[in-house]
Amino acid sequence: MALSGAPGCRAGERGPRWRRPWKLLALGLLSASSVLAAAPGAGAMSREEKRRLGNQVLEMFDHAYSNYMEHAYPADELMPLTCRGRVRGQEPSRGDVDDALGKFSLTLIDTLDTLVVLNKTKEFEEAVKKVIKDVNLDNDIVVSVFETNIRVLGGLLGGHSVAIMLKEKGEYMQWYNGELLHMAKELGYKLLPAFNTTSGLPYPRVNLKFGVRHPEARTGTESDTCTACAGTLILEFAALSRFTGTSIFEEYARKALDFIWEKRQRSSNLVGVTINIHTGDWVRKDSGVGAGIDSYYEYLLKAYVLLGDDSFLERFNTHYDAIMRYISQPPLLLDVHIHKPMLNARTWMDSLLAFFPGLQVLKGDIRPAIETHEMLYQVIKKHNFLPEAFTTDFRVHWAQHPLRPEFAESTYFLYKATGDPYYLEVGKTLIENLNKYARVPCGFAAMKDVRTGSHEDRMDSFFLAEMFKYLYLLFADKEDMIFDIEDYIFTTEAHLLPLWLSTTNQTISKKNTSTEYTELDDSNFDWTCPNTQILFPNDPMFAQSIREPLKNVVDKSCPRGISRAEDSLGSGPKPPLRARDFMASNPEHLEILKKMGVSLIHLKDGRVQLVQHAVQAASSLDAEDGLRFMQEMIELSSQQQKEQQLPPRAVQIVSHPFFGRVVLTAGPAQFGMDLSKHKAGTRGFVATIKPYNGCSEITNPEAVKEKIALMQRGQCMFAEKARNIQKAGAIGGIVIDDNEGSSSDTAPLFQMAGDGKNTDDITIPMLFLFNKEGNIILDAIREYEAVEVLLSDKAKDRATIFKDLEMENMDQKSSENDSHKPNSEESPSESQDAGAVSEEPEGGESSAVGDPDPLPPASTDSASVSMADEDPHASGPTEADAPEPACSPGDSQPQEQNTQTEANSKAHWDSKVQPMESILADWNEDIEAFEMMEKDEL
């Protein structure tokens, strides 16, 4: 999401005050920025520091882009851990995520206009020639209409936009004759069959070669699509129509938007997440500003900016009023039900909503933008990255982070709107975290789990398309750019479309006279085209004063995200009772439950059951609160069941030449040392045991002593393996899955259960690696005899690893000098072993008896808390079992696991990986540069 320069106005507007409005407002923003930057105590960043950070962004982009071109092109995406391209059909399926891949060199097309923004015009010219020569859009493959539109069609149009700009300047692209536009038009026609529905909403997928309803299309049976999927087409399709003079594309996109608008819930003016493309019925009736809806709102406002159609602004303002009335609970943005918008639909937020502060800047509503952005930044400071989803009390809900750019986007726009150097420091933090935790020798790897620091073998195209644009623009001055960024609007994928399209090939009526709009409070729209005196009060500390109350919001154990205040017991307004705060022994809470029509029943087994009868509530509002309370209680009960399971652990390769850059997701054990209680972890060189299955006495104890033992899964209990290697003197163990091709990328996390007996005698840590991750260590051993790893609950940053290496070298020298001391003195590793604390098995033992290698999934339900299966929306009474109070400090929410695995991989993973010698030869230059950077930091 982005509009390049200033918030709230549009190009091509009628009337004298709109002459070159974008440029005029941008000048106003620069003036305001100067005032803020010069304010006492503002801590303005020096020009030299900004330039240094800008150059660092360029170096990071070069690292990612060059590795894609060298190791992956012409594949769609780079797999940065294994240094190869991701080709659909040759890798285990990742489900809907793979619908973005169409064998059309996705990353290169998505990166075209980024090259020009970063002043890499020669590379851009070479890239355009490669796209024209190599890319085929007529593949027999089913792709996402939404992803193909924003990434590929948008990428081609963005590339065309900057190509004709460079050609006009006279130095580059003089040979260019609209080839990218011709490809965009070809692709546009290939997407049109998806719109063959009675509603005008497109099918979610289309076959590039055969369309939708062709017998060989393998698609066209879907009935549902997400709101954003159908509502994020107008910018690219309208631009294609304006560039080519072919109106059909803009007509189809407008028809889809019109249909969604007509189907909005009229009383709340909200839209749901998923809609039936044939009937228009809402399939998922929850509403928010995150995944599934996000860019629909974005494109309404930007369509007004680009196309000059008042109806789009009227629709956006209507929706925005509803969002701020129901969804916005500063600083939170929580999903609600479209029919009962005072009722929260869930108690967690997804990371895609991080774009919304940037959209609020575009509208001109700065205060809530600052508040939500600051809350998100506090979450990032706790976890280094923004988890895919987190709860209202800021615990991890989904732990992945695929290097999403939305937070960087909002940071850039808030800096443009306020000029506050605070946002430059935020951008600096993002750069440091990417280099410290995500950078690997072959690019940047997505985070598998932000809590452990483990990586995932993916680098999505949007990382190059968006992240580096926003970070570079954040630190760039106007003279650093080779063109005026204010002349363009950004699509949701950050592709550039020129504002002059608003007056070109206008074949569509600007006003939709058939649509009725809700009468709204005009005060909400005072800032639609903001005056800088409104945006920037005379107080230069304006933005800081808004941020300050939120500085510690994440560190508090249970911050209250209050949705609304209702009259409760006593005098004055009080917030409704939340499930996480409920205590069955509190008389006041019991009285509130009674008002909400909720009865409390004590069961014979000591549990407490809650039942709601809406007719017994004191009022309709109390009944609504009761329904919300019951839904929260059910979700909280389910959440606490998951928390019974152990979180994932990390295996980090710390020896040369890896130095901690490779982090593998590992499954925990329900016995042995609890790594969460030993923050230093267990560090040592690895050794393969004999016999490899570890099911009998170890025959090479001299090779295993004081080392971390590697063994294969199978033929006996995990606890038996642990006892055998512990007896041989090992300080830890790693069990490698014997199922060829298994991977944490596609399989749910597993934890190793005990053997049904007392396992207190096992004091060493044990971790489980799937076959793919285990082979990474085995390959490293084949190339380098000495491979050292760290077993921990969370990966260490590399600066700490270097310090540890230096300390070890100093200790070795010291021990050599003191070799006359008695040999009986205990070594540090022996002392650590002796002091290890074992963990009591947490269930799973009874089912493990008699079952070799019991390996229960980490998502197995615990029997300690149960809940009713009744639908909370049913007309009958709602029931739920009350869990224990959930308000506890710390971040104990485990990652939500996948429930499916890819069966029978066509080829063994190891056969696809380049030989370690070949990979390391490619990495040497990057490794040397990285080592120099690490030394500089130290």
N, C-alpha and C positions, 0 to 999 in steps of 0.2 A: 504494500500500500504506500503510495506516496504521491504527493504533488510537490513539485520541486522547490518552490520558493516560499510563498506566503500563504497564510490561512484565509479561507473564507470567501474568496472572490472568484470570478470566472472571466474567461476571455470571450470576446465576441458579443458582449452585452449591449443592449440598446441604450441610448441616452448619453449625454455629454460627460457624465461623471465616470463613464466606463472607457474613456479613451486610454488605451494601453494600461489597463488597471493592474495587471500582474506586475509590470515593471514598476509602477508608481508605488504599489503597496510594498514591494520588495525593498525599495529605497527607505520607506518608513520603518521597516523592520530593522534595516541596517543602522538607522539612526538610533532606534531604541536599544539595539544591541550595544552600540558604542557607549551609551549612558550606563548600562548595567555593567559592562566590562570595566569601566573606569571607576566604579563605585569603591569606596574604601572597604577593605576587608573582603572584597569579592574574590580575591585569589586568582586573578586573570592569568591564563597560561601564556607563556612567552611565544612569540612567533617562531623562535628556534625550536621550541619543544613541539609545537604543532607541526612544524615541517618534519621533525624527526619521526613523529608518530605517523604522519602521512607516508613517509618513505618506508616505514615499517609495514604499513598496510600493503604498499606496492610489493615489497619483498614477499609477504605472505601470499599475496595473489599469485605471484610468479611461481612460488613453491607448489601451490595447488594446481594451477593451470598447466605448468610444464609437466608435472607428473601425470596429469590426465592425458595430455597429448602424447607423452612418451610411452606410457604403460597401458592406456585404455583405448584411445581413439583407434578406430571409429565406433567403439562400443558406446552405449548410452551414458554410462557412468563409470567412475573409478572405484575400485575396491582397494582402499589405501593400505590395509593390513597385509594383503597378499599380493599387492602390486600388479593387478590385472584388471581388465575391463569386465563390467557386469553386462552379460548378454542374456537377454530373456530366453528361457528355455534351457540354458546351459547351467544355471544355478538353481538351487532349491527355491521353490516358489515362496514369496513373502506375502501372498494374498493380494489385496487391493493396492498395496504400495507399488507393485510391479506394473499396474495399469498405466503408469506414466512412461514406461519404456516401450518404444515402438521401433527399435532398430533404425533410428534416424539421427544418430549422433547427438542425443539430447543435450548433453552438457555443452558442446561447442555452440549449438544454436542459442542456447539459453545465455551464453556468455558474450555474445557478439557485441552488444552495445556497452557492456561493462568495459571492454577493451578500450573503447573510445573515451568513456568517462575517466578512465585511469591514464589517458594520454598515450596509449599504446596503439598508435595509428598504423604502424607498419605491421604489427601482429594482427590487427583487425583486417587489413587488406589481405593478408595471407589466409586468415580464417574464412573470410567470405569466399575466396577462391576455392577453398577446400569444401565448403558447404555446397557451392554450385556444382562442383565436380563430383563429389562423392555421395551426397545424401540422396536417398531414394525414399519417396513418400508413398510409394505404391506397394507397401508390404502387406502380406496376408497375416495381419496381426490385429488383435482386439485391444484398443486403447481407451483410456478415459477421455471423454469429450472435454471435461473441465481442465484436466492437466494438459492435454494437448493444445487446448486453446491458449491458456495463460503462458505456457512454457515455449511451445514450438511456434504457433501462429504469432504470439506476442513477440517471441525472439526474432522471427523473420521480419516482422513489421518494425521492431525497434532497430534492427540492423539496417533495414532499408532507410529509416528516418535519418540515422546518423550518416549513412553512406551518401545520401543526396546532399546533406549538409557539408560533408567533407569535399564532395565534388564541386559544390558551389564556391568553396574557398580556393580551389584551383591547384592544390598541391597533391592530394591523394585521391584515389578512386576515379581518376579521369576516364578509365575504361568502363566504369560501371554503367549499365543500361537497364536497371530495374530488375535484375535477375532474382533478387530475393523477394521482390513484390510478386513476381510471376509464381514463384514457389508458394508464397503465402496464399495466393488466389487458388492455386491447385489444391492446397490443403483445406482451404475454406470450403470448396466444393465437396471434398471428401467427408467433411463434418456435417454437411447439410442433411444427409439421409437420417441422421439422428433426430431431426425435428419432425419426422413424419408421424405425429401424434395428433389426436383431436384437440388437445389442449394447447399445443404449441410448445410445451415443455419438452426438451430433448431427452432421448434415452441417455442413460449415464455412460454407455459405452458404444463404440462403433468400430467396425472392421475397416481398416484403411483401404483395403482392396475391394471388399464385397459389400460394404455398407452395413445395413441392419437386418433386413428381412430376407436377404439372399440365403438360399439353403446352405451355403458354405460360410456364412458370416459368423456362426457360433455366438451370436448375441441377438438381442432384440426381444428376449423373453422377460426382461426386467420390468417391474411395474413402479418402482420407487426411485427417487433421486433426491439428493440433498438440495436445500434451498440455494446455497452458494453455488452448487454445481450448475443449476439452471439460471441463476441470477448473476453470474460473473462472466458475461459474454459481450456485453454491449460495447465496451471500449474497443476490444480487438475487432469485433465484427463491424462496428460503425467505422472504425479507421480503415478497414479493408474496403468498405463501400466508398468512403470518401477518397481514398487513394486511387481506386480503380474506376469509379463511376458506376459500379454495379450495385444497385440498391438492395438486392435480395438479402444480403448478409445482415445489414442493419435492420431490415424489416423483421427477419426471424428472431433476432435478439430482442427487439422491442416487444414482439408478441409474447415472448417468454416472460419478460419483466411485467408486462401488463397483466398476465394471468396470475402471477404470484401476488401482485398488488390486489387484485380483485378477490383473491382467496384469503387475504389476511383476516385475522380474527377481529371483527368489527368493534367489539366492546373494548378490547385492550390495544388494538392496532399493532399487535405483535404477529410474527410469523413463526411457524414451527421449524424443526430441524429437517424433517423428511416429508416429502409430499408424493402422492400418487400421480404419476404423469398422465394417466388416462382420465381419472375422475376429479382430481384436484383435492381429494380428501387428505387431511393431515395425518400422516402415519406416526410420526413422533411429534408430540404436542408440547414438548419443552422448548423454551426459547431463551437465547442468550446472545452474546456477541463473539463467541469463540467458534470452535470447529463446527462446520455444517451450515453456518449462517454468515460468518464474518464478512466476506468480501461482497455479499449481496448489498449490505449497507454501504460499503465503500464505493461500489460502482454506481449507486444511485446519486451520490454527491458528485462523483467525478464525471458522470455522464452529463450532469448539469454544467459542470465547468467546461467540458470539452465540446459539447454539442449545442449549448445554449437553449435548452428546453426547460422551461419553468416547471413542468410537471414533475421532473425528476427531483428538483429541489423540494417541491411541496410534499412529495412522498417521503423523501429523506427526513424532512423536519417532523412529519407526522410520526414516523418510526422513532426518531431521536427523542421526541417528547415521551414516548412510551418507555424507551430504554431508561431514561433518567428517572422516570416515575417508578418503575417496577424493578428493573434489573440492577441499576446502580445502587449500591449500598456502600458508599465510600469508606475505605478505598477499594472495596471488593466489587466484583461484577458477577452476580450469581444467577444461574438459570432459573426461570420460573415456568409455570404452566400458562399457556396462552389463554385458557378459559378462566383460570383462577390466578391472575398474575400476582396476587399477594402471597402466593404459596410457592416457596422455593422448591425447585425440582431436584436439586442435588446439593451436596455440601462440599463440592470441590470445583476447581476451576482448571481449564486447560490452557496450555501455553500460547495457543493461537490468539487469545484475546489481547496479547501484548501489542498488537497492532492498533488497538482502539485509542490509546492516548494520542497517537499520531493523527488518527481521523478526527479526534476532538480538536486538535490544533488546526486542522484544515477547516473545521467549522468555526473555530474561534472561541471554543469553550475551554479556557486554559486551566482553570483551577482543578476540576476533576481529572484532567489529563495529568497534571503534576502529581496529584494524590495517587492515582493508580500506578503511574510509572515508578514512583518512589517505593510503593509496596512491592512491586515486582523486582526492583533493584535490591531490596533487602533480602528477598528470597534468593536472588543470584549470589549475594555476598555470603549467604549461608551454605549454598550447595555448589558454588562456582559456575553453575549454569542453571537455566530455568528448566525444572522438570516438566515433562509432558503434561502432567497434571499434579496439582497439590491441593490440600484440603483448606478449609476456611481457617484452621489454626496452623496453616503453613507447614504441615507435614507432607512428605512425598506420597503421592497417590499412584502415579505412573512415573517410573524413575528414568526412562529414556530421555535423551536430548539429541535430536538429529541435526544439531547445528542450525537451528532456526534463526532467521534474521529479523523477526518482527520487533523484538525489543530494541535492537540497534536502529531500526527504522524510526520508532517513536522517539528514541534518544536524539536522533538527527533533527527531527521536526521540532522537538521542544527546544533544542539549542537555537534553531533558526527563529523560533517565535520569541524567545526570551533573551538570547545572547548571554545566558548565564554560564560562566565557565565551569560550573559544577558538572554540566553534561559532557564537557570535554574529558573530565576526570572519569566519568562513567564509561565513556568510550575507551579510554586508556585501560580501564579494568577489563573490558571485553577483550581487547587485544592481548593483554597479559594472560588471561585465562585460556584463550585459544592456543597461544603458543606453549603454555605450560602444561596443559592437560589434554588437548586434542591433537596437537601436531605430532605426526609420525613421519618416518623417512620418506614415505611415498605420498604425502599429502596431509589432510586433516581427517581424522576418524571421528564419526559420531560417537556419543557416549551411550554405552549400553546401560549404565547405571550411574547416576550422578553421585550416589552415596559411596560407591567403591572406586569410582574412577575407571572402571573397565570400559573397553572400546567395542564398537560394532564395526564390521567391515563394510562401511558405506560412506560415501561422500556425495550427497544429493546435489543435483544441478543447481538448485536454488541457492546453495551456499556461494557459488561463484556469481550467480546472476544478481543476488541482492546484498549479501553480507558485505562484500568488499566495496560495492557502490556506496552504501550508506556510511561505512566507516571512513572511506576516503573523503567523501563530501563533508563529513563532520569536521575534518581537520584542514580541508583545502580552503584557500582564499580564492577570491575571484580571479586573480592573475594566474593561479595554478591551472585554470581550466582553459581548454582550447575553444570552447563555445559557451554560450550563455545558457546555463541549465534552467533559467527562469522561462525559457521559451517552450518548455516541454512539461507534460504531465506524466507521472509514473503510473504504470498499471500495477495490479496487485503483485506481479512478479518483478516489479521495478524496471519494466521495459519503457523506453522513451517514445512518446507520441507527441508530435508537434501541435501546439495550440492553434496554429493557423488552419487546422482541419475543421474548426468550427464554422468557417465561412466557405468551405469547399464542397462542391457537389451536394448541396442540400436538397435532397429529393424527398425527405420525410417532413411531414408537418410538425412544427415545433410544439404544438399544444394538443394534448389529448383532451378534447372537450367532452368526451363521454365519461370521464372519470370524476367521481365525486370525492371531495376531500373533507376531512373532519375539521370542524371549527376548533381552533386551538388558541391558547393564551399567547398573544403576540410577544409578550415579554421574553419568551423562550428564544426568540429569533433576533434579539437585539444585536447579537454578535455574528450574524450570518456573514456580513462583510465588515469585519471589525475595524474600528478606529484604533490606532496604536495607543492613544491615551486611555482607552478602556482596557486594552490588553496589558498595558504596562503602567501600573500606577506610579505615582511619583516616588514611592518607596522603592529604592533599588534592591532591597532585600525581600521583595514581594514573593518570588518563587521559593526562597529559603524559608520564609515564614510558613508557607503551606507544607513544605517537606518536613519541617522540624518535628511536629507531633508524631510523624510516622517512622522516625529513625529507629526506634526499638520495637516496632510492632511485631516483627517476626521472632524476636528473642523472647517475648513474653510467652509463657507456656500456654495460655488460653485466651488470646485476644477475642473480643466479642464482635462478630460481624452482625450488627443489629439490622434487621430488615425494616422494622417499623416499630413505633411505640404505641402500645395500646393501654387503655386503663385496666389495671389489674388490682390486686389487693392493695389496700391503703390508698392514700391520696396521691394525685399526680400521675403522669404517664410512666409506665414501666414497660420494658421490652418483654415480648412473649417468652415463655419458658422454652429453652432449647434442650434437645435430647441429651446433649453432652453434659449439661449442667444438672440433670435430674438426679435427685437422691430420694430413695424410697422411704428414708427415715425422717425426711424433712416435712413437718406438718404443713408448712406454707405451700410446698410443691404439691402435696396431695390435694390441697384445697383448689389450686390452679387446675389440676387434672380434672377435678370434679366439675369445674366451670366449663371445661372443654369437652365434657361428656366422656371422659376416659375413666374407666374403672380399673382398680388394681387388685389382682388375685394372687394370693400366695399359694404356690404349688407344694405338694408333699415333698418333692426332692429339694426344697429350699429355694428354688428359683421364683422369680416374680413375673407374672404375665399381665400384659396390659390389653384391655379391650375398649374400643371406642364405639359409642352409640351416639350418632350426631344429633338425634332427636332429644337427647338428654342434656345437650349443651345449653348454656345460659343465653346465647345469642348465635346468630349465623356467623358472626366474626369469630366467636369463640370456637364454634364447630370447625371453621376453616383452620384456626390455629391448632386444634386437636388433630385434624387430618395431617397437617404438616408435621406436628410432633411425632405422630405414629410413623410417618414415612422416614423421618430422621432416625427414629429409634431402630427401625428395621435395617436401614443402611449402616447405622453405627454398630449393630449387632454383627452384621456380616463383616464389617471392617475389622472388628475385634477378633473374629474367628481367624482372619488372615494374619493378624498380628501374632497369633500363637506360633506361626511358622518362623523359622530362622531366615534372616535376609541373606542375599548372596554374598560371597566373599571374593577376594581378588588374589590372583597369582601374577606377580609383576616381575618381569625379567630385568635384573638390575646390573648384570655384568656387561662387559664390552662385547659388541658395539651398541647394545640396546640402551643401557643406562636408564632403565625405567620407562622407556617410551612404549613398550608393549605391555598391555595390561589385559589379562584374560579373566573372563567371568567364571567363577568356580562355585560349585554347589557345596554347602556346608555339611557337617556331620552332627548327629545328635549325641555325640560322645567325644571325649578327648578335650583338648584345650579349647576354651571359648575365646576366639580371637577378638571378639568385641570387648573383652575385658583386658586384653593385652595389646594396647595401642601400638607398641613397637613391632608387633608381629613376630614371626619366626623367619629368620633369614639364613640361607645356606646354599651350598652347591648341591646340585641334583645328581643322583646316581641310580641307575637301573638295577633292580634286584634280581637275584636268581634263587628260586624259580620266579619267572616274571609275574605269575598270578599271586604270589605272596601267600599261598595257602598252606605252606609247610615251613619248616625251619629254614631260615635264609642261609644259603651256602656261601655267600660272599660278604660276610659281615665286615671284613676289613675295608671293603669299598663303600659300605653304607654308613659306617660309624661317623657320627657328627655331621651327617648329610641328610638331605631330604630325599626320601626314597620314591622312585617312580615304579608303579606296578599297573597291571592290567586288571580290569574288572572281570569277575567270573569265577565260578567253581567253589567259592566259599563265602562266608559272611564277611562284611566289611570290617567288623570288629576283630575277627580273627586275623585278617591282614594287618590291622593296626598293631595287634599284640605281637605278631611275628617280627615286624620291622622295629618295633620299640625294643624288643629283646635283643635285636642285632645292633642297637645303638643309634638308630636313626633319630633325628630331632623333629621329624615331620614326615608326612606322606601325601602323595598325590596319586589318586586312582584315575586311570585313563579309560574311558569307555571303549569296549571292544566292538561296538556297533559302528562299522565303517561309514563315514560321512556324517555322523551325528554332529550337531553344532548347537551352541547356545543361541545362534541367530534364529533357528527354526524350531527348537524344542523347548518345552517349559523347563524352568529351573528345577533340579532335583536335590534332595538332601538325603544323606546316607543314614539309615536307621541302625540301631543297635541290634544285638542278637537275642534279645529277650532276657538277657542276664544282666547282672550288675556290671557296669562298664567303668566304675570308678578307677580301676587299675590302669586305664588308658589315659595317659597325661600328655601325649603329643598331639599337635593339630593334624587333622585329616581333611583334605579337600578333594572334590571330584571335578574332573574336566571331561567335557565331551571330546569325541574323537578328533574333530578339527582343531580345537584349541590344544589338545594334548600333542598333536603332530607338530604344532609350531615349536614346542619345547624339544621334541625328539629331533626335528630338523636342525635346530640350533646346536644340539649335542653332536650331531654328525659333522657339523661344520666347525664347531669349537668344542673341544673336549671339556673345558671348564665352563659350565653355565650356572650362574647364581640367580636364585629367585627369592622373592619376598612373599610369604604367605601372610595376609592381613585381612582385616575387615574392610579396609579402604586403602586404595593405592596412595603411596606417598608422592609428593611432588619431587621433581628431579633435583632441585636444589638441595633438598634434604638428603637425597641419595648421595650426591657428590660430597656433602659434608661428612656423611657416614664413612665413605671411602677414605677420605683424608684422615679421619679419626682412626680407622683401622690401620692405615699405613703407619701412623704415629705409634699406635699400640704395638705393632709388629717390631718397629725399631726399638721401642722401649723394652720389649720382652727379650730381644736379642742382647741388649746391653745388660739385662738383669738375669741372664741365663744361669747364674750361680745360685739363684734362689732354690729352695727345696722343690722337687718335682711333684710332691704331694699337694702342692697348692692348687686349689680348684680353679678350673678355667671358667671364663664368663659363660660359655655355652652350657657347661655342666651345671653351673649355678642356676642358669635360666631354666634348664630342664627340671631341676629339683624343685624349683619353686612354681612350676606350672600348676594352674588350677583347672581341674577337670570339670566338665559340665554334665549335669544329670540329663539323661535322655528325655526328650520331651514328647513322649507318645510314639506310636508306630512300632513299639517293641513287640506287642502281642501278635500283630500281623506279620512280624518279621520272623517269628519262630519257625524253623524248618524250611525257610525260603532262602536259598542261596542269594547273596547280594541283594538284600531287601533295599529297594530304592524308591520310597514313596515320593510323589511329587510334592513340591513345597506348597502347592495350593490345596492340599488335602484338607477337608473341613475338620475342625476340631469338634469333639462332642461336648466340650465344657459349656458351650453357649448354644442354645437352639433358638429358632425363631419360626413364626408361622409362615406358611407359604401363600396366605391369602393375598389377593390383589388389593392394594390399598384403595383402588378406585371402585371396588365393587360396592354394590348398594347395601350389603350387609355390614355387620360390625367389623371393625379393623382390629387385628390382634398383633401383638409383638411381645417378645420376651425382653425384659430390660437388661441390658448388659451392665457390667461394672462401670463406674464413672470413667469416662475416657480422657479426662483432662489431666494429662501427665506430661512433664517436660521431656524434651528430647524428640528425636525424629525416628520413630520406630516403625513407621508404616512400610511394609515390604512392597517391593515392586509387584504390580499385577502381572500375572504370567500369561503367556499364550497357552491355549488349550489344544492346539493341533501341531503335528509335526509333519514334515515332508517325508513321505515314505519312498524307499528304494531309489536313492539318488542314482542317476544314470552312470556316473563315474566316480571313482574314489577321489576324495578331495585332494589327497596328496599328489595325484597325477596331474592336477590342474595347476598346482603351484609351481612357480619357477624354482629351480635349484637355489639353495640358500646362497651359494657362491655367486650366482648370477644376480640375485637380488641385492646382495651386499655390495657387489661391484657398482651397481647403479646408485647405491645409497652413500658411497664413501664421501662424495663431495658434500652432500647434505649433512652427514654426520660430523665432518670436520667443522663445518660452519656452525652447527648446533653446539658443538663442544666449546667453540670460541665464545658463542653467546652465553652459554652457561657460566663460563669462567668470568666473563664481564659482569654478569649478575652477582656472582659470588664476591 
